[in-house]
Amino acid sequence: MTVRKMTTDDIPEVAQIEKQCFHQPWSAEEILRTYQSVTSLFTVAEEGRKVVGYVGMYLVPDEGYIINVAVSPLFRKKGVATQLIAQILEDAKEEGVQNVSLEVRKSNQEAIRLYEKIGFESVGIRKNFYELPPEDAIIMWKYGI
Protein backbone atom coordinates (compact mmCIF):
# COMPACT_ATOMS: atom_id res chain seq x y z
CA MET A 1 0.00 0.00 0.00
CA THR A 2 1.13 3.53 -0.81
CA VAL A 3 0.12 6.64 1.17
CA ARG A 4 0.55 9.94 -0.67
CA LYS A 5 -0.85 13.43 -1.13
CA MET A 6 -4.13 13.48 -3.02
CA THR A 7 -4.38 14.87 -6.56
CA THR A 8 -7.43 16.02 -8.51
CA ASP A 9 -7.31 12.71 -10.40
CA ASP A 10 -8.20 10.93 -7.14
CA ILE A 11 -11.43 12.86 -6.52
CA PRO A 12 -13.84 10.46 -8.31
CA GLU A 13 -12.55 7.52 -6.25
CA VAL A 14 -12.60 9.58 -3.04
CA ALA A 15 -16.23 10.52 -3.78
CA GLN A 16 -17.06 6.81 -4.18
CA ILE A 17 -15.48 6.04 -0.81
CA GLU A 18 -17.55 8.90 0.70
CA LYS A 19 -20.73 7.23 -0.60
CA GLN A 20 -19.68 3.89 0.88
CA CYS A 21 -18.84 5.33 4.30
CA PHE A 22 -21.16 8.21 5.18
CA HIS A 23 -24.90 8.85 5.49
CA GLN A 24 -24.39 12.36 4.07
CA PRO A 25 -21.43 11.98 1.69
CA TRP A 26 -19.66 14.93 0.16
CA SER A 27 -20.11 15.24 -3.59
CA ALA A 28 -17.13 15.22 -5.92
CA GLU A 29 -17.67 18.97 -6.37
CA GLU A 30 -17.53 19.59 -2.59
CA ILE A 31 -14.39 17.49 -2.30
CA LEU A 32 -12.76 19.37 -5.18
CA ARG A 33 -13.70 22.77 -3.73
CA THR A 34 -12.27 21.84 -0.34
CA TYR A 35 -9.17 20.25 -1.88
CA GLN A 36 -8.46 23.43 -3.86
CA SER A 37 -8.53 25.57 -0.71
CA VAL A 38 -5.10 26.79 0.38
CA THR A 39 -6.10 25.89 3.94
CA SER A 40 -6.52 22.15 3.37
CA LEU A 41 -4.46 18.98 3.13
CA PHE A 42 -5.63 15.66 1.71
CA THR A 43 -3.89 12.28 1.77
CA VAL A 44 -4.93 9.05 0.05
CA ALA A 45 -4.02 5.39 0.44
CA GLU A 46 -3.64 3.31 -2.72
CA GLU A 47 -3.58 -0.42 -3.17
CA GLY A 48 -2.23 -1.08 -6.63
CA ARG A 49 -3.67 1.85 -8.56
CA LYS A 50 -6.94 2.00 -6.62
CA VAL A 51 -7.64 4.60 -3.92
CA VAL A 52 -8.84 2.70 -0.84
CA GLY A 53 -8.98 5.48 1.74
CA TYR A 54 -8.42 9.14 2.40
CA VAL A 55 -8.14 11.77 5.10
CA GLY A 56 -8.68 15.52 4.85
CA MET A 57 -7.64 18.35 7.16
CA TYR A 58 -8.26 22.09 7.40
CA LEU A 59 -5.31 24.21 8.50
CA VAL A 60 -5.32 27.38 10.57
CA PRO A 61 -2.18 28.97 12.04
CA ASP A 62 -0.56 26.19 14.11
CA GLU A 63 -3.74 24.05 14.29
CA GLY A 64 -5.32 21.38 12.13
CA TYR A 65 -8.85 20.04 12.05
CA ILE A 66 -9.42 16.58 10.57
CA ILE A 67 -12.59 16.83 8.52
CA ASN A 68 -12.96 13.27 7.23
CA VAL A 69 -11.30 9.90 7.52
CA ALA A 70 -12.73 7.17 5.29
CA VAL A 71 -11.56 3.72 4.25
CA SER A 72 -13.29 1.48 1.72
CA PRO A 73 -15.12 -1.31 3.60
CA LEU A 74 -13.02 -3.99 1.88
CA PHE A 75 -9.80 -2.48 3.28
CA ARG A 76 -10.80 -1.86 6.90
CA LYS A 77 -8.93 -3.40 9.84
CA LYS A 78 -5.71 -3.46 7.81
CA GLY A 79 -4.05 -0.36 9.25
CA VAL A 80 -5.08 1.94 6.40
CA ALA A 81 -6.62 4.63 8.64
CA THR A 82 -3.62 4.54 10.97
CA GLN A 83 -1.22 5.09 8.06
CA LEU A 84 -3.38 7.84 6.58
CA ILE A 85 -3.57 9.75 9.85
CA ALA A 86 0.14 9.30 10.55
CA GLN A 87 0.99 10.74 7.13
CA ILE A 88 -1.36 13.71 7.32
CA LEU A 89 -0.07 14.54 10.82
CA GLU A 90 3.46 14.53 9.40
CA ASP A 91 2.40 16.73 6.48
CA ALA A 92 0.60 19.09 8.87
CA LYS A 93 3.66 19.32 11.10
CA GLU A 94 5.70 20.41 8.08
CA GLU A 95 3.11 23.19 7.60
CA GLY A 96 3.68 24.40 11.17
CA VAL A 97 0.71 22.69 12.79
CA GLN A 98 1.23 21.87 16.47
CA ASN A 99 -2.20 20.61 17.60
CA VAL A 100 -4.97 18.75 15.76
CA SER A 101 -8.66 18.24 16.56
CA LEU A 102 -11.50 16.15 15.20
CA GLU A 103 -15.03 15.06 16.00
CA VAL A 104 -16.22 11.47 15.98
CA ARG A 105 -19.64 9.91 16.50
CA LYS A 106 -20.10 8.91 20.12
CA SER A 107 -21.14 5.40 18.99
CA ASN A 108 -18.06 4.89 16.79
CA GLN A 109 -16.02 3.16 19.46
CA GLU A 110 -13.67 1.56 16.94
CA ALA A 111 -12.64 4.98 15.59
CA ILE A 112 -12.37 6.43 19.11
CA ARG A 113 -10.00 3.61 20.12
CA LEU A 114 -7.92 4.23 16.96
CA TYR A 115 -7.66 7.97 17.67
CA GLU A 116 -6.72 7.31 21.29
CA LYS A 117 -4.02 4.86 20.15
CA ILE A 118 -2.60 7.63 17.93
CA GLY A 119 -2.57 10.03 20.90
CA PHE A 120 -5.85 11.94 20.64
CA GLU A 121 -7.64 12.78 23.90
CA SER A 122 -11.39 13.23 24.44
CA VAL A 123 -12.00 16.78 25.65
CA GLY A 124 -15.75 17.33 25.27
CA ILE A 125 -19.04 16.65 23.55
CA ARG A 126 -20.86 18.48 20.76
CA LYS A 127 -24.57 17.81 21.32
CA ASN A 128 -26.51 16.66 18.24
CA PHE A 129 -23.52 17.37 15.98
CA TYR A 130 -24.44 14.62 13.51
CA GLU A 131 -27.61 14.10 11.49
CA LEU A 132 -28.99 10.94 9.88
CA PRO A 133 -29.05 9.57 12.51
CA PRO A 134 -28.82 12.36 15.09
CA GLU A 135 -25.96 11.81 17.48
CA ASP A 136 -23.51 13.62 19.74
CA ALA A 137 -19.87 13.98 18.72
CA ILE A 138 -16.84 13.40 20.90
CA ILE A 139 -14.35 16.25 20.48
CA MET A 140 -10.78 14.96 20.45
CA TRP A 141 -7.43 16.76 20.38
CA LYS A 142 -3.85 15.66 19.80
CA TYR A 143 -1.43 18.13 21.30
CA GLY A 144 2.18 18.55 20.24
CA ILE A 145 2.31 16.66 16.98
Beta strands, then each sheet from edge to edge (+ up, - down):
strand 1: 2-5
strand 2: 40-47
strand 3: 50-60
strand 4: 63-71
strand 5: 99-105
strand 6: 121-130
strand 7: 135-143
sheet 1: 1+ 2- 3+ 4- 5- 7+ 6-
end
